[in-house]
Amino acid sequence: MAARSTLLALLTGGVLAVLLGGCATAGSSGSSPSPTGSVQAGSLVGVWTVEGDFSTPERPYIAFVQDNTWSASDGCNRVRGTWQVASDGSLSTTSGPQTLTACDGVQLPMLLVATTSVEVTPDSLTLIGTGDAATTTVLVRSSDSTVGPQGRPIGYWAESRTPASPFLNFSTDGTYSGNDGCNNLTGTWVSKADDAVVLTGGATTLRACEGVDDWLGRAVQGRVLAGVMTLQAVDGTVLGQLTAL
């Protein structure tokens, strides 16, 4: 029940409250310059990071995709959402849930959610916030193939957007947790060269719930395509699908 309550809290906007409350500590404060020139949507597409050395599981980044979706990491937690940019640089975003692992990285997901406009050059991206989130953060375009989403399934995946829906939460440290609609699940995961995600089950609760299909607990492998994870049993049988939140 604790796992499902956590998912419900995230889906009802608890994460956004955390995001908006903590933005000022993640970037360098300063006055918000007005966007200059014209911004083309395509100029944002790609992976952006911050300069510096990090000991986090992955390098903090923001990735903008042509289908107007984005993903970002603070080095330990990942978030996904959608984005739209106007020609004057005004930026609007939506955000999904975020895991809350303590992290010494850079809170790029929080900064992006608080961003109201951007300035773009071929090699730099400036995020500009206003009001209580008045920060200016400069990112650089990354050409490092090890930085960015890389197809890793980090974050929340659920069968549907309801509190009792089966879900899995993949963390950057190679562990996962979740709930099959009745019992809590934990385990470890690894990504294979063929893009498969291999699951090794750990501890699970053993409650009996009438009318609940426990297919999620039998999954040993998943494959991700277009934001959908298809999960299979040991014999390759497709058990079900989860969607990235």
C-alpha positions in Angstrom: 0.0 0.0 0.0 2.9 2.4 0.7 4.2 2.1 -2.9 0.7 2.8 -4.3 0.3 5.8 -2.0 3.6 7.2 -3.2 2.6 6.9 -6.8 -0.7 8.6 -6.1 1.0 11.5 -4.4 3.3 12.0 -7.3 0.5 11.8 -9.9 -1.6 14.4 -8.0 1.1 17.1 -8.2 3.3 16.6 -5.1 6.4 16.6 -7.2 5.6 19.9 -8.8 5.3 21.5 -5.4 8.8 20.2 -4.6 10.1 21.4 -7.9 8.8 25.0 -7.6 9.9 25.2 -4.0 13.5 24.2 -4.6 14.4 25.9 -7.8 16.3 28.8 -6.4 19.0 26.6 -4.8 19.9 24.8 -8.0 21.1 27.5 -10.2 23.1 30.7 -10.1 20.7 33.6 -9.2 20.6 36.8 -11.1 18.3 39.2 -13.0 16.4 37.6 -15.9 17.5 39.0 -19.3 15.0 39.4 -22.0 15.3 36.9 -24.9 16.9 38.3 -27.9 16.6 37.2 -31.5 14.4 34.4 -32.8 14.3 30.9 -31.4 13.5 28.0 -33.7 12.1 24.9 -32.0 14.6 22.7 -33.8 17.5 24.6 -32.1 16.5 23.1 -28.7 16.5 19.5 -30.0 19.4 17.5 -28.6 21.1 16.8 -25.2 22.3 19.6 -23.0 24.5 19.4 -19.9 26.4 21.6 -17.4 30.1 21.9 -17.2 31.9 20.4 -14.2 32.8 17.0 -12.8 30.1 14.8 -11.1 30.3 11.7 -9.0 26.6 11.0 -9.5 25.4 7.8 -11.2 24.8 9.7 -14.4 25.7 13.2 -15.7 23.0 15.8 -15.2 21.3 16.6 -18.5 18.2 17.9 -20.4 17.2 16.2 -23.6 14.7 17.8 -26.0 13.2 15.5 -28.6 11.6 16.6 -31.9 8.2 15.2 -30.9 8.1 17.9 -28.2 8.9 15.6 -25.3 11.8 16.1 -22.9 13.6 14.1 -20.3 16.1 15.4 -17.7 18.2 14.1 -14.9 19.8 15.7 -11.8 22.3 12.9 -11.8 20.2 10.5 -9.7 16.5 11.1 -10.7 14.9 11.4 -14.0 11.8 13.3 -15.1 9.9 13.4 -18.4 7.5 15.9 -19.8 6.4 17.9 -22.9 7.6 21.3 -24.2 6.7 24.1 -26.6 8.8 27.1 -27.5 7.7 30.3 -29.2 9.8 32.3 -31.6 10.5 35.0 -28.9 12.0 32.3 -26.7 9.0 31.8 -24.4 9.0 28.2 -23.1 6.1 26.2 -21.6 6.5 22.7 -20.2 4.6 20.0 -18.5 6.2 17.5 -16.1 5.6 13.9 -15.0 6.5 12.4 -11.6 10.1 12.3 -10.3 11.9 9.9 -8.0 13.3 11.7 -4.9 16.7 10.1 -4.4 19.1 12.5 -2.6 21.6 13.7 -5.1 24.7 15.9 -5.3 24.2 16.7 -9.0 22.4 19.7 -10.5 18.6 20.1 -10.2 18.1 20.5 -14.0 14.6 19.0 -14.0 13.5 21.5 -11.4 15.1 24.4 -13.2 13.5 23.4 -16.5 10.0 23.3 -15.0 10.6 26.8 -13.6 11.9 28.2 -16.9 9.8 30.7 -18.7 12.1 31.6 -21.6 15.3 30.4 -23.3 18.1 31.8 -25.3 19.9 29.4 -27.7 23.1 29.5 -29.7 24.5 26.5 -31.6 26.6 25.4 -28.5 24.7 26.9 -25.5 21.3 27.0 -23.9 20.3 29.6 -21.3 17.3 28.8 -19.1 15.6 31.9 -17.7 13.2 31.9 -14.8 11.1 34.8 -13.4 9.4 35.7 -10.2 10.2 33.5 -7.2 12.2 31.2 -9.5 14.4 34.0 -10.9 17.4 32.1 -12.1 19.6 32.0 -15.1 21.4 28.7 -15.9 23.7 28.1 -18.9 24.0 24.6 -20.4 26.3 23.4 -23.2 25.4 21.1 -26.0 26.7 17.5 -25.4 28.2 15.3 -28.1 29.1 12.6 -25.6 27.1 9.4 -26.4 27.2 8.4 -22.7 25.2 11.5 -21.7 21.5 11.5 -22.0 18.6 9.1 -22.0 20.4 6.2 -23.8 17.2 4.2 -23.7 17.6 3.5 -20.0 14.2 3.0 -18.3 14.9 5.3 -15.3 11.7 6.7 -13.8 8.1 5.6 -13.3 6.3 3.3 -15.6 2.6 2.4 -15.0 -0.1 0.3 -16.7 -2.5 3.3 -16.4 -2.7 6.7 -14.6 -4.7 5.4 -11.7 -3.6 5.0 -8.0 -4.1 1.2 -8.0 -2.4 0.6 -11.4 0.6 -1.8 -11.5 3.8 0.2 -11.8 7.6 0.0 -11.6 10.0 2.7 -10.6 13.5 2.2 -12.0 16.4 4.0 -10.2 19.8 4.9 -11.5 21.5 2.6 -9.0 20.2 -0.5 -10.8 17.3 -1.2 -8.5 13.6 -1.1 -9.0 10.5 -1.1 -6.9 6.8 -1.2 -7.7 3.4 -2.8 -7.1 1.4 -5.3 -9.1 -1.9 -3.9 -7.9 -1.7 -5.9 -4.7 1.8 -6.7 -3.6 5.0 -4.6 -3.4 7.9 -5.6 -5.6 11.6 -5.0 -5.5 14.6 -6.2 -7.5 17.5 -5.2 -9.7 17.7 -4.4 -13.4 20.4 -4.1 -16.1 20.3 -2.9 -19.7 21.7 -5.4 -22.3 23.5 -4.6 -25.6 20.3 -5.6 -27.5 18.3 -2.9 -25.6 16.5 -5.4 -23.4 16.0 -4.6 -19.8 16.6 -7.7 -17.6 14.8 -7.8 -14.3 15.9 -9.9 -11.3 13.2 -10.1 -8.7 14.0 -9.5 -5.0 11.7 -9.3 -2.0 7.9 -9.1 -2.4 4.9 -9.0 -0.1 2.6 -12.0 -0.2 -0.9 -10.6 0.2 -3.8 -12.3 -1.5 -6.0 -9.9 -3.4 -9.2 -11.1 -5.1 -9.5 -10.2 -8.8 -5.9 -8.9 -9.2 -3.7 -10.3 -12.0 -0.2 -10.6 -10.7 1.4 -10.6 -14.2 3.9 -7.9 -13.3 5.7 -10.0 -10.7 6.4 -12.7 -13.3 8.2 -10.3 -15.7 11.9 -11.0 -16.3 12.6 -8.9 -19.3 11.3 -5.7 -20.9 11.8 -3.7 -24.1 11.2 0.0 -24.6 9.8 1.5 -27.8 8.2 5.0 -28.1 7.7 5.4 -24.3 6.1 1.9 -23.9 7.8 -1.0 -22.0 6.6 -4.4 -23.1 7.3 -7.0 -20.4 7.8 -10.7 -21.0 7.9 -13.9 -19.0 10.8 -16.4 -18.9 9.5 -18.2 -21.9 9.1 -15.0 -23.9 5.4 -14.7 -23.5 4.2 -11.1 -23.5 2.6 -10.4 -20.1 1.7 -6.7 -20.4 2.9 -3.2 -21.0 3.8 -0.1 -18.9 3.9 3.5 -20.1 6.4 6.1 -19.1 4.9 8.7 -16.8 
